[in-house]
Amino acid sequence: MSETVRSFGGAMTVTGSCHLLEAGGRRLLVDCGAFQGSRALFDLNRRTPGFDPASLDAVILTHAHLDHSGRLPVLLRHGYTGPIHALPASRALCEHLLMDAAKIQREDAERDRRHGHTADEPIYVEDDVARTIEQMEPLSYGVPIELAGFRVTPQVAGHIPGSASFLVEAGGRRLVFSGDVGNAGKEILPDPTPCPEADVVFMESTYGDRDHRPYAQTIEEFAQVLRDAQERGGKILVPSFALERTQEVLYTVAHLERDHQISPMPVYVDSPLATKVEDVYDQFPEELSDELRLLRSTGHDPFHPKHLRFTRSVSESKEINASSEAAIIIAGSGMLSGGRILHHLMAHGGEPSTTVMIVGYQPSGGLGRRLIDGDRTVRIMGREVTMRARVVTIGGLSAHADRAELLDWVRPSAPAEVRLIHGEPTAMGHLQQTLAGLGRTATLQPSAVRLPEDGHHDEAGE
Ligand SMILES: [Zn+2]
């Protein structure tokens, strides 16, 4: 029996992951993510997915990041009524992330209407998200499940809690969908399980052309930045995604404190979403690495620096700014495109004692990138601000496997054909050549949807 796989997102670009597997008249969808990065890409989310959602037999979800899960409510709106299978941690994270996405769309539309602008209708609302979560059914790592004639086995991807790669067996053929493969150098999650033997492997290639800075070196740089800032006595502002990067920063600070590499200082997580995500890490300790579970069993909370505070209300958030104490403030958005981090930047960016610590990708043209490039006069929320803060970049905290790790991950699957997905054409081209050099056949999975001209942005999916 032969199968076909068409990609309605996440092919020739890093967002919108959505792969439709058809075999023996049955249809299985792997992920249904949102397109992100530019206005033109985001508008693709408004269209029908390119196939009839009502004709699907089942949906499996590799992980909760919106570029993999963000169009699930759209599927339901277009008539899908069946199950969405995912690890329990993915379900918990999806509930927070999708609700947050629905809320942002609703608030944006309300604000536009208030200002007399024509508002974009939300792509989905909170009720759609609630139905989506209700339709989610649990999977377990390493336990095969029969879904409409497909035998699906999830395995650990080590990218975020609940993240999985899938081995799908149908009609004697073995296919693997990598999802996002985790960065094995990091400590919070287990290393990704290597790709099983397969006929075809659909492999992400976000960092197909790059190797990360070694983790130990990254942590040393991180510690040095905190020590310098502590000496100067100012605020350390960390723009951060609510999921994964915030926990990574908290873990690193707590670890450095335990090792007496820095003295304890106040740490604020000023993000209601990050606070909810944090609970998911506590709820699913089985998702964590052995090392972290051991730490927990000795009574330590790995994500809890000594003086940690979560702020929930806006007034609490304002209080931090009123205080003059030295402190680490972690807030969204990670790309400085909005959110509470902008208020902190307005309040403290003009002080030379402030440090802005960049721990994630900043798109060109964005505020974060301009700060990194040394722009000292920037507009924040419509106001001109002269920046006197020190701006430092900490590389190496990515949640993705780098080039070398992707090769390590896929190696055991020989003699599979590799189809590259979830990457920019340049990164995929490099990876294709590297794989060819190792005697492996790799092709670039074509996109079944027409991507906008500016669809190829240099954003490394987080
Ligand atoms: Zn991801």
Residues whose N, C-alpha, C, O or C-beta is under 5 A from the ligand:
A	BS01	ZN	H65 D180 E462
